[in-house]
């Protein structure tokens, strides 16, 4: 991917501070080897020999609504850019997670179980491969093919696959068939797995709890649907004039030129024919994205507009909300999405939205895809703000950044929680920071809490949620408080400028932040991401107007002491998280005598503490 002009302007100079930070002492052997091989570095920058493979997909598919399945064929071009000869080609067949007998994290209704992805044709460089033969091994959701002719460094291979998949209609994990006229289709095409400098081929199997790790690729996708079905997908529609009715095309073009939301399909028009007669072929293309998803519906409403996301270049994004007329919260989602994208582009992370489109679809749950979101209905405007902004924040993490969600969920979910905090507080009229911290405190320091650096695919339930969402989001928020909003934003921009379009791992992030900050932040990252530590400060009288604050949980958190009288709270003493950076476990604080009827309290709702019972002195 060509480096964005935005980053070239901001970071035209070099960042001076660089060293082998203390956190690197805890670097696993496979990552140290990558540093030795010059694909990674100790200062957080991509190594001089960092590479990744190149892929393109040309897919022709058809949605069969009544049967609830998709059939397709694809041509894949794969180029090996590594200094290694590849003797196997590894595929992901995500719908095999519904295959009978396959290991998964959730119970699935028997009606949704099937025989997995049905491969009807497989060719490599034009040579037929028997999908059931001894050259092909399927395990979990992976398919490994032994190559007759290995792929040399710099070599390419052409793959042809024809297949069909059945969509779930009861246990719709992140996607599926909602009824005969409404579908969200994801994880639906055979894709080539990631081969990287840290582990070689990614052989992990998708078991439904953890998420994904994909190659960046170019997509050219044509989807055939019956008359009356519309399709929204990753990328940009190439043939609106061939598939839309004349009236719909007119409103679509109006929205493509409007900074105000246009009701392309309203309640009054939802039952009119919106497509050309007969089957229609929707042609979408997307450049350098890690996945492709699409949705199809007959009677959904559609609001859309464009917005300038990069003031320097004038680049615009087409923003849509597609929803069931009974989902009252979704009538505001097109506008919420606009505001969220503006905030994320201009404030935090402060990097312009990188893609030409965003569609928020009203399906079920809450799940992100490149340029697509699948969200269920919520009960309030506040909830709609929270859910919409969280899923759109995933555009930057993991999609723009290419992080490995399978192993490092905190590198995307933690950010998607934290990045929109300020936006949610202002637009949603609630305190998302306090809410996130309250949930974290309930598990912090208990035996089911583990450090976020434990690989995410080894975790389940609350343990997974805390390490993926609440603990890292809290850490990022406290780091922002320590560095200050502006410096934190610039550090994030620096990290993104170095790693967007690649595959960063946690040490790349830790070291990038230390490099830009101009100080070794290992004292902060180690307890928050590596240690069995937890936030727990206690407060007691020492005598003579002096008090002792003890860090029982060994986690660096800010010290804030308030004088409290009734509903009034006045901050009388504060120290940043760095007060614990040198390993201190307690500190002495001199406080004035409290006013009559007042008392001292340690901490607040935005400072985590697993045990608040020892935070009050009366």
C-alpha positions, -999 to 999 in steps of 0.1 A, spaced: 0 0 0 13 34 -9 20 56 21 -8 80 27 -1 117 19 -16 126 53 12 108 70 39 121 47 29 156 56 27 150 94 58 128 98 82 142 71 109 144 98 123 115 117 115 106 153 147 111 172 143 90 204 150 53 198 165 25 219 160 -11 229 132 -6 254 129 -26 286 97 -43 274 117 -62 248 132 -83 275 98 -101 276 97 -107 238 89 -143 228 116 -162 209 97 -162 175 95 -124 177 131 -120 186 140 -141 156 120 -118 134 140 -88 148 172 -107 141 160 -114 106 153 -76 102 116 -80 96 108 -63 129 128 -39 151 133 -30 187 122 6 181 87 -3 168 93 4 131 89 -23 104 122 -40 98 142 -33 66 133 -67 53 96 -67 63 74 -81 36 39 -96 32 23 -115 4 1 -101 -24 -34 -114 -33 -63 -106 -55 -97 -123 -57 -121 -122 -87 -154 -138 -74 -186 -146 -91 -214 -156 -67 -251 -161 -65 -274 -158 -34 -302 -184 -33 -326 -169 -8 -351 -197 -4 -324 -223 1 -303 -200 22 -271 -207 5 -244 -191 -17 -227 -207 -47 -196 -192 -62 -164 -195 -82 -133 -175 -78 -99 -168 -93 -71 -160 -68 -37 -147 -77 -12 -152 -48 23 -139 -49 50 -151 -24 71 -122 -13 89 -141 15 125 -154 13 111 -189 15 98 -216 -8 62 -225 0 54 -262 -4 18 -259 8 -10 -235 2 -33 -230 32 -69 -220 28 -96 -208 53 -130 -223 50 -148 -203 78 -182 -219 72 -167 -252 82 -173 -239 117 -209 -251 112 -196 -285 100 -208 -316 119 -181 -328 143 -160 -297 141 -148 -281 174 -165 -248 182 -170 -226 213 -208 -225 211 -236 -250 209 -252 -249 175 -288 -259 168 -287 -291 148 -307 -274 120 -277 -251 113 -252 -280 111 -241 -291 77 -213 -308 57 -192 -277 56 -179 -258 26 -186 -279 -4 -156 -276 -28 -168 -287 -63 -137 -276 -83 -101 -268 -73 -73 -260 -97 -38 -247 -91 -21 -231 -121 -48 -248 -142 -41 -283 -129 -71 -300 -113 -68 -311 -76 -91 -336 -61 -106 -319 -30 -110 -353 -14 -76 -366 -25 -45 -372 -4 -29 -338 -14 -57 -320 5 -60 -320 43 -89 -304 61 -88 -297 98 -112 -275 116 -117 -245 93 -84 -249 74 -76 -267 42 -40 -273 33 -30 -283 -2 3 -300 -9 18 -284 -41 33 -304 -69 53 -273 -77 63 -253 -47 61 -215 -49 95 -199 -49 103 -166 -34 89 -140 -58 68 -166 -75 30 -165 -81 3 -190 -83 -32 -189 -98 -60 -207 -79 -95 -216 -92 -122 -227 -67 -159 -234 -71 -179 -239 -39 -211 -236 -21 -219 -227 16 -251 -229 37 -259 -199 58 -271 -203 94 -307 -193 101 -309 -200 139 -274 -195 154 -264 -166 133 -230 -160 147 -220 -126 133 -239 -132 101 -266 -154 85 -301 -156 70 -326 -135 90 -355 -144 68 -361 -152 31 -356 -116 22 -328 -105 45 -292 -117 47 -258 -108 59 -232 -129 42 -197 -131 57 -168 -156 59 -183 -171 28 -156 -176 3 -125 -198 4 -96 -175 12 -59 -180 14 -45 -179 50 -18 -154 62 18 -164 59 39 -140 80 73 -135 95 62 -145 131 46 -179 125 47 -189 89 13 -201 78 -15 -192 102 -31 -226 109 -55 -215 136 -90 -228 133 -120 -205 137 -141 -217 166 -166 -188 166 -154 -170 198 -122 -153 186 -121 -132 155 -99 -130 124 -65 -124 108 -65 -118 70 -43 -108 41 -48 -75 24 -62 -81 -10 -79 -66 -40 -115 -78 -46 -136 -78 -78 -169 -94 -69 -201 -99 -88 -231 -111 -69 -263 -124 -86 -296 -120 -67 -333 -124 -76 -354 -95 -88 -362 -70 -61 -332 -79 -39 -306 -51 -33 -270 -57 -24 -247 -36 -3 -211 -48 1 -175 -40 9 -162 -15 -17 -179 5 -44 -207 -5 -67 -196 -4 -103 -229 -8 -122 -257 11 -104 -273 19 -138 -276 -18 -146 -293 -29 -114 -313 -1 -99 -347 11 -111 -348 45 -126 -364 61 -95 -339 45 -72 -310 54 -94 -321 90 -93 -322 91 -55 -289 71 -52 -271 97 -74 -286 125 -54 -272 109 -22 -238 105 -38 -237 142 -42 -253 153 -10 -237 162 24 -272 159 38 -289 125 45 -311 114 16 -339 89 21 -332 67 -9 -358 41 2 -385 55 26 -413 37 43 -436 50 16 -415 35 -13 -402 3 3 -426 -20 -15 -420 -5 -49 -397 -25 -73 -363 -11 -67 -343 -31 -92 -343 -40 -129 -366 -69 -138 -352 -105 -136 -320 -115 -118 -295 -87 -112 -257 -88 -110 -242 -64 -85 -206 -57 -93 -184 -44 -64 -147 -37 -63 -125 -30 -32 -88 -22 -31 -64 -35 -4 -88 -46 22 -86 -77 45 -120 -92 38 -152 -89 18 -188 -91 31 -222 -84 16 -258 -80 26 -290 -84 7 -326 -73 15 -359 -67 -3 -379 -43 19 -353 -24 40 -351 13 42 -320 32 30 -306 65 41 -273 78 27 -251 108 21 -215 116 13 -190 133 36 -156 148 31 -132 128 54 -99 143 43 -99 181 41 -64 182 25 -74 160 -5 -111 166 -6 -117 128 -5 -153 118 3 -169 87 17 -204 74 9 -222 66 42 -253 45 44 -278 31 70 -299 2 57 -326 -10 81 -359 -26 90 -387 0 93 -395 -13 128 -361 -5 141 -368 29 155 -332 36 166 -320 32 131 -337 63 118 -309 82 134 -280 59 125 -271 75 91 -265 108 110 -248 90 139 -225 73 115 -216 106 99 -207 122 132 -187 91 143 -167 91 112 -160 128 114 -149 125 150 -126 94 144 -111 111 113 -104 145 129 -100 138 167 -90 104 177 -72 86 162 -72 117 140 -65 98 108 -90 103 79 -114 75 73 -95 54 48 -122 39 26 -147 51 0 -178 38 18 -194 27 50 -227 8 53 -244 2 87 -268 -27 82 -296 -36 106 -291 -73 111 -282 -87 145 -257 -82 173 -227 -60 165 -200 -70 141 -175 -51 119 -163 -58 84 -143 -36 59 -167 -8 50 -196 -27 65 -213 -31 100 -239 -56 110 -258 -42 140 -289 -53 158 -315 -28 170 -310 -10 203 -334 4 228 -323 40 229 -304 67 210 -276 64 236 -272 27 228 -273 34 191 -245 60 195 -224 35 214 -228 5 192 -225 24 159 -193 43 169 -177 12 183 -182 -9 152 -171 20 129 -140 25 150 -129 -10 139 -123 5 105 -89 16 119 -83 -14 141 -81 -41 128 -89 -33 91 -66 -4 82 -39 -17 105 -41 -54 96 -37 -67 132 -40 -103 142 -73 -105 161 -69 -143 166 -39 -138 190 -41 -101 200 -78 -91 204 -67 -62 226 -52 -46 195 -86 -41 180 -114 -45 206 -96 -24 232 -91 4 207 -127 2 194 -139 6 230 -115 35 239 -113 56 207 -149 68 207 -151 76 244 -151 113 239 -176 111 211 -199 88 230 -198 111 261 -208 141 240 -232 126 215 -247 99 237 -250 118 269 -235 91 291 -201 83 306 -186 53 286 -153 55 306 -170 50 339 -191 22 324 -161 4 309 -141 7 342 -170 -5 363 -173 -37 343 -135 -42 344 -134 -37 382 -159 -65 387 -134 -91 375 -100 -73 380 -77 -93 403 -99 -124 404 -85 -157 392 -104 -156 359 -86 -124 349 -54 -129 329 -30 -105 312 -39 -94 276 -7 -108 262 -21 -143 267 -31 -153 231 -68 -145 227 -77 -177 210 -68 -195 242 -95 -177 261 -132 -179 265 -161 -161 282 -155 -133 307 -118 -140 307 -117 -133 269 -139 -102 273 -118 -86 299 -85 -91 281 -99 -80 247 -121 -51 257 -122 -36 292 -86 -40 306 -68 -27 274 -94 1 268 -88 12 304 -50 11 298 -52 31 266 -74 57 284 -49 61 313 -20 63 289 -38 91 271 -43 108 304 -5 105 312 7 117 278 -20 143 273 -46 143 245 -24 160 219 7 140 224 -12 108 226 -30 116 193 3 123 176 18 91 190 -11 72 176 -8 88 143 29 79 142 22 43 150 -5 42 123 17 59 98 44 32 103 21 2 103 -11 8 83 -15 -18 56 9 -42 74 6 -66 103 17 -50 135 19 -71 168 19 -58 204 56 -51 206 54 -29 175 28 -8 192 46 -6 226 79 3 210 63 28 185 46 46 214 78 48 235 98 60 204 74 88 197 68 97 234 106 101 239 106 79 270 106 42 277 70 34 286 77 -2 295 69 7 332 33 12 320 29 -15 294 44 -44 314 19 -44 343 -11 -35 321 -4 -61 294 19 -87 308 15 -90 346 -11 -106 369 -15 -72 384 -47 -53 391 -57 -17 400 -62 -14 438 -51 16 458 -58 19 495 -58 50 517 -50 54 554 -40 80 580 -3 82 588 -6 110 614 3 146 615 -18 155 585 0 129 565 -17 100 547 -4 68 529 -16 56 496 -6 20 490 -6 3 456 -18 -32 466 -25 -44 431 9 -33 416 -9 -16 386 0 20 377 -30 42 381 -33 79 388 -37 90 424 -67 114 429 -79 124 463 -111 144 468 -126 163 496 -162 152 497 -191 170 514 -226 158 505 -228 159 467 -198 182 463 -164 168 454 -133 189 452 -100 175 439 -73 183 466 -44 161 454 -35 143 422 -5 125 408 -1 108 374 3 71 367 41 77 365 42 81 403 46 43 403 71 40 374 101 33 396 85 4 414 72 23 445 44 5 463 33 33 485 36 71 488 30 97 515 6 125 509 2 157 530 -33 170 530 -50 200 547 -76 194 574 -109 187 557 -137 212 561 -163 206 587 -186 178 577 -163 168 549 -141 137 544 -114 124 520 -120 99 492 -94 82 470 -103 78 434 -132 84 411 -154 66 385 -127 71 358 -99 56 379 -101 18 382 -100 2 417 -109 -34 423 -115 -27 460 -130 6 469 -139 -3 505 -105 11 517 -107 44 498 -126 65 523 -113 83 554 -139 100 576 
